[in-house]
Amino acid sequence: MEQGASRPCARSWDSRDAVRARSVSARETINLSTHRIAHCGVGYCPEEHGIFSSLSCEENLLLPPPVGDKAHMMSLDEIYSMFPNFYERRMSQGTRLSSGEQQMLAVARILRTGASLLLLDEISEGLAPVIVKALARMIVTLKLRGYTVVMVEQNFRFAAPLADRFYGRSTAQLSKYFGAGELESKMPVLHDLLGV
C-alpha cells in the first residue's frame, strides 16, 4: 500500500504489488496482530461505524490513543474545522447522531490517531445523497493533505471520481487493475465485474 495515492498509476498489476499490499511503510504486516498494524499508521473505518453509544461525540473523538505519525494526528480544532457540525453536537450522545454523522465521526476518530493510511469500508452505504457528497469532499481534502485512502466501495458513482486506481475482484481473487486515466476504456470490464 503505497504512500502518495493521489498520483495516478498507469501500470499493470504484477507480483510486486502483492508484496506491497502486505507491507506498510516498508514494514511487513502480514503476520502482525491488528493492534501492531494500527501502530504502523493504519486506520480502519468499519461499515458499521463502531460509535460508542454511551459516549458523547467529543468523547468518541478523544477515545482512541495516538498510534501513528504525530504529523498526521489531527487536533480537535482541525476536526471541528473539517466537520463543523461536530462542534455544535460535541456533547450529544454518539448514537443520537444521524447515520451519516456517525459515519463521519468514525472517520474523524481515525484522523485523531495519527493514521496516514485510511481503510474505508463501504462508507457511503445507506446514506443520503447530501451526506455522500460531504464524504466525497472529505476524501478529496484528505488526499490533498497527504493521506492515503483505500476504499472498498460498491457505490461506483461515488468512488469513481475519487479514485486514482481501481482494483476489481471476482470471488477472492484480484482480477483487474487500472489507473483512473483508463477508466473510460475499461467500463465494459467494470460492467462485467459489477454485474451491471
C-alpha positions as a Markdown table, in Angstrom:
| # | Residue | x | y | z |
|---|---|---|---|---|
| 1 | Met | 0.0 | 0.0 | 0.0 |
| 2 | Glu | 1.9 | 2.9 | -1.3 |
| 3 | Gln | 2.0 | 6.4 | 0.1 |
| 4 | Gly | 1.0 | 9.2 | -2.4 |
| 5 | Ala | -2.2 | 7.6 | -3.5 |
| 6 | Ser | -3.1 | 10.9 | -5.1 |
| 7 | Arg | -0.8 | 10.2 | -8.1 |
| 8 | Pro | -2.4 | 8.2 | -10.9 |
| 9 | Cys | -0.8 | 4.9 | -11.8 |
| 10 | Ala | -0.8 | 3.5 | -15.3 |
| 11 | Arg | 1.0 | 0.2 | -14.8 |
| 12 | Ser | -0.5 | -3.2 | -14.6 |
| 13 | Trp | -0.9 | -5.4 | -11.5 |
| 14 | Asp | 2.1 | -7.6 | -11.0 |
| 15 | Ser | 3.6 | -9.8 | -8.3 |
| 16 | Arg | 5.5 | -6.9 | -6.7 |
| 17 | Asp | 2.1 | -5.4 | -5.9 |
| 18 | Ala | 1.3 | -8.4 | -3.8 |
| 19 | Val | 4.4 | -7.8 | -1.7 |
| 20 | Arg | 3.5 | -4.1 | -1.3 |
| 21 | Ala | -0.1 | -5.0 | -0.3 |
| 22 | Arg | 1.3 | -6.9 | 2.6 |
| 23 | Ser | 3.6 | -4.1 | 3.9 |
| 24 | Val | 3.1 | -0.6 | 5.2 |
| 25 | Ser | 5.9 | 1.9 | 5.0 |
| 26 | Ala | 8.3 | -0.9 | 4.0 |
| 27 | Arg | 7.3 | -2.9 | 7.2 |
| 28 | Glu | 5.9 | -6.4 | 6.7 |
| 29 | Thr | 2.4 | -6.6 | 8.2 |
| 30 | Ile | 1.1 | -10.0 | 7.1 |
| 31 | Asn | 1.9 | -11.7 | 10.4 |
| 32 | Leu | 1.3 | -8.7 | 12.7 |
| 33 | Ser | -1.6 | -8.6 | 15.1 |
| 34 | Thr | -4.2 | -5.9 | 14.4 |
| 35 | His | -3.1 | -3.5 | 17.2 |
| 36 | Arg | 0.5 | -3.6 | 15.8 |
| 37 | Ile | -0.7 | -2.9 | 12.3 |
| 38 | Ala | -2.5 | 0.2 | 13.7 |
| 39 | His | 0.8 | 1.4 | 15.1 |
| 40 | Cys | 2.2 | 1.4 | 11.5 |
| 41 | Gly | -0.2 | 4.3 | 10.8 |
| 42 | Val | -3.2 | 2.3 | 9.5 |
| 43 | Gly | -6.7 | 3.4 | 10.5 |
| 44 | Tyr | -9.8 | 1.3 | 9.7 |
| 45 | Cys | -13.3 | 2.6 | 9.4 |
| 46 | Pro | -15.8 | -0.3 | 9.5 |
| 47 | Glu | -19.0 | -0.3 | 7.6 |
| 48 | Glu | -21.0 | -0.3 | 10.9 |
| 49 | His | -19.3 | 2.8 | 12.3 |
| 50 | Gly | -18.3 | 1.5 | 15.7 |
| 51 | Ile | -19.6 | 4.5 | 17.6 |
| 52 | Phe | -19.8 | 4.1 | 21.4 |
| 53 | Ser | -23.4 | 4.8 | 22.4 |
| 54 | Ser | -22.7 | 5.8 | 26.0 |
| 55 | Leu | -20.1 | 8.4 | 24.9 |
| 56 | Ser | -20.6 | 11.9 | 23.6 |
| 57 | Cys | -19.4 | 12.9 | 20.1 |
| 58 | Glu | -16.3 | 14.6 | 21.6 |
| 59 | Glu | -15.6 | 11.6 | 23.9 |
| 60 | Asn | -15.8 | 9.3 | 20.9 |
| 61 | Leu | -13.2 | 11.6 | 19.2 |
| 62 | Leu | -10.9 | 11.6 | 22.3 |
| 63 | Leu | -11.1 | 7.8 | 23.0 |
| 64 | Pro | -8.6 | 6.3 | 20.6 |
| 65 | Pro | -4.9 | 6.7 | 21.6 |
| 66 | Pro | -2.4 | 8.1 | 19.2 |
| 67 | Val | -0.8 | 5.2 | 17.2 |
| 68 | Gly | 0.5 | 6.8 | 14.0 |
| 69 | Asp | 2.7 | 9.6 | 13.0 |
| 70 | Lys | 2.1 | 12.7 | 15.1 |
| 71 | Ala | 2.4 | 14.8 | 11.9 |
| 72 | His | -0.9 | 13.2 | 10.7 |
| 73 | Met | -2.7 | 13.4 | 14.0 |
| 74 | Met | -5.5 | 16.0 | 13.8 |
| 75 | Ser | -6.3 | 18.2 | 16.8 |
| 76 | Leu | -9.9 | 18.6 | 17.9 |
| 77 | Asp | -9.8 | 22.1 | 16.3 |
| 78 | Glu | -8.8 | 20.6 | 13.0 |
| 79 | Ile | -11.6 | 18.0 | 13.3 |
| 80 | Tyr | -14.1 | 20.7 | 14.1 |
| 81 | Ser | -12.9 | 22.7 | 11.2 |
| 82 | Met | -13.3 | 19.8 | 8.8 |
| 83 | Phe | -16.7 | 18.7 | 10.4 |
| 84 | Pro | -18.3 | 21.9 | 11.7 |
| 85 | Asn | -21.5 | 20.2 | 12.9 |
| 86 | Phe | -19.4 | 18.1 | 15.4 |
| 87 | Tyr | -18.6 | 21.2 | 17.4 |
| 88 | Glu | -22.2 | 22.0 | 17.7 |
| 89 | Arg | -23.0 | 18.4 | 18.6 |
| 90 | Arg | -19.9 | 17.6 | 20.6 |
| 91 | Met | -21.9 | 16.9 | 23.8 |
| 92 | Ser | -24.6 | 14.8 | 22.0 |
| 93 | Gln | -24.6 | 11.1 | 22.6 |
| 94 | Gly | -22.8 | 9.4 | 19.7 |
| 95 | Thr | -25.8 | 7.3 | 18.7 |
| 96 | Arg | -28.1 | 10.4 | 18.6 |
| 97 | Leu | -26.2 | 11.5 | 15.5 |
| 98 | Ser | -27.7 | 10.6 | 12.2 |
| 99 | Ser | -26.2 | 7.6 | 10.3 |
| 100 | Gly | -24.2 | 10.0 | 8.1 |
| 101 | Glu | -22.9 | 11.9 | 11.0 |
| 102 | Gln | -21.9 | 8.6 | 12.7 |
| 103 | Gln | -20.0 | 7.6 | 9.6 |
| 104 | Met | -18.1 | 10.9 | 9.5 |
| 105 | Leu | -17.5 | 10.6 | 13.3 |
| 106 | Ala | -16.0 | 7.2 | 12.7 |
| 107 | Val | -13.6 | 8.7 | 10.1 |
| 108 | Ala | -12.8 | 11.7 | 12.3 |
| 109 | Arg | -11.9 | 9.4 | 15.2 |
| 110 | Ile | -9.3 | 7.7 | 13.0 |
| 111 | Leu | -7.9 | 11.1 | 12.0 |
| 112 | Arg | -7.2 | 11.8 | 15.7 |
| 113 | Thr | -5.0 | 8.7 | 16.0 |
| 114 | Gly | -2.3 | 9.9 | 13.5 |
| 115 | Ala | -3.1 | 7.2 | 10.9 |
| 116 | Ser | -1.9 | 8.2 | 7.5 |
| 117 | Leu | -3.4 | 5.1 | 5.6 |
| 118 | Leu | -7.1 | 5.1 | 5.9 |
| 119 | Leu | -9.1 | 1.9 | 5.1 |
| 120 | Leu | -12.7 | 2.8 | 4.5 |
| 121 | Asp | -15.2 | 0.0 | 4.2 |
| 122 | Glu | -18.5 | 0.9 | 2.4 |
| 123 | Ile | -18.6 | 4.4 | 3.9 |
| 124 | Ser | -21.4 | 5.6 | 1.6 |
| 125 | Glu | -23.8 | 2.6 | 2.1 |
| 126 | Gly | -27.3 | 3.6 | 3.0 |
| 127 | Leu | -26.6 | 7.3 | 3.3 |
| 128 | Ala | -28.5 | 10.3 | 1.9 |
| 129 | Pro | -27.0 | 11.9 | -1.2 |
| 130 | Val | -26.1 | 15.1 | 0.6 |
| 131 | Ile | -24.1 | 13.1 | 3.1 |
| 132 | Val | -22.4 | 11.1 | 0.4 |
| 133 | Lys | -21.3 | 14.4 | -1.3 |
| 134 | Ala | -19.9 | 15.6 | 2.1 |
| 135 | Leu | -17.9 | 12.3 | 2.4 |
| 136 | Ala | -16.6 | 12.8 | -1.1 |
| 137 | Arg | -15.4 | 16.3 | -0.3 |
| 138 | Met | -13.8 | 15.0 | 2.9 |
| 139 | Ile | -11.9 | 12.3 | 0.9 |
| 140 | Val | -10.6 | 14.9 | -1.6 |
| 141 | Thr | -9.4 | 17.1 | 1.3 |
| 142 | Leu | -7.7 | 14.2 | 3.0 |
| 143 | Lys | -5.9 | 13.2 | -0.2 |
| 144 | Leu | -4.7 | 16.8 | -0.7 |
| 145 | Arg | -3.3 | 16.7 | 2.9 |
| 146 | Gly | -1.2 | 13.6 | 2.0 |
| 147 | Tyr | -3.4 | 10.8 | 3.4 |
| 148 | Thr | -3.6 | 7.5 | 1.5 |
| 149 | Val | -7.2 | 6.3 | 1.2 |
| 150 | Val | -8.2 | 2.8 | 0.3 |
| 151 | Met | -11.9 | 2.4 | -0.2 |
| 152 | Val | -13.9 | -0.8 | -0.5 |
| 153 | Glu | -17.0 | 0.5 | -2.2 |
| 154 | Gln | -19.9 | -0.8 | -4.2 |
| 155 | Asn | -21.3 | 2.6 | -5.0 |
| 156 | Phe | -19.3 | 3.1 | -8.2 |
| 157 | Arg | -20.7 | 6.6 | -8.9 |
| 158 | Phe | -19.4 | 7.7 | -5.5 |
| 159 | Ala | -16.0 | 6.1 | -5.8 |
| 160 | Ala | -15.1 | 6.7 | -9.5 |
| 161 | Pro | -14.4 | 10.4 | -9.3 |
| 162 | Leu | -12.3 | 10.0 | -6.1 |
| 163 | Ala | -10.1 | 7.1 | -7.1 |
| 164 | Asp | -6.7 | 7.2 | -8.7 |
| 165 | Arg | -6.6 | 3.4 | -9.1 |
| 166 | Phe | -9.2 | 0.7 | -9.5 |
| 167 | Tyr | -8.9 | -2.9 | -8.4 |
| 168 | Gly | -11.6 | -5.3 | -9.5 |
| 169 | Arg | -12.1 | -8.7 | -7.9 |
| 170 | Ser | -14.1 | -11.7 | -8.6 |
| 171 | Thr | -14.6 | -14.1 | -5.7 |
| 172 | Ala | -11.4 | -13.9 | -3.6 |
| 173 | Gln | -9.0 | -13.1 | -6.5 |
| 174 | Leu | -7.9 | -9.7 | -7.6 |
| 175 | Ser | -8.6 | -9.9 | -11.3 |
| 176 | Lys | -8.3 | -6.4 | -12.8 |
| 177 | Tyr | -6.2 | -3.3 | -12.1 |
| 178 | Phe | -6.1 | 0.0 | -13.9 |
| 179 | Gly | -5.4 | 3.7 | -13.3 |
| 180 | Ala | -8.0 | 6.4 | -13.4 |
| 181 | Gly | -6.9 | 7.5 | -16.9 |
| 182 | Glu | -8.0 | 4.2 | -18.2 |
| 183 | Leu | -11.5 | 4.2 | -16.6 |
| 184 | Glu | -13.5 | 5.1 | -19.7 |
| 185 | Ser | -11.9 | 2.4 | -21.9 |
| 186 | Lys | -12.3 | -0.2 | -19.1 |
| 187 | Met | -16.1 | 0.4 | -18.5 |
| 188 | Pro | -17.1 | -2.9 | -20.2 |
| 189 | Val | -14.7 | -4.8 | -17.8 |
| 190 | Leu | -16.3 | -3.0 | -14.9 |
| 191 | His | -19.8 | -3.7 | -16.0 |
| 192 | Asp | -18.9 | -7.4 | -16.1 |
| 193 | Leu | -17.3 | -7.3 | -12.7 |
| 194 | Leu | -20.1 | -5.3 | -11.1 |
| 195 | Gly | -22.8 | -7.3 | -12.9 |
| 196 | Val | -24.3 | -4.1 | -14.4 |
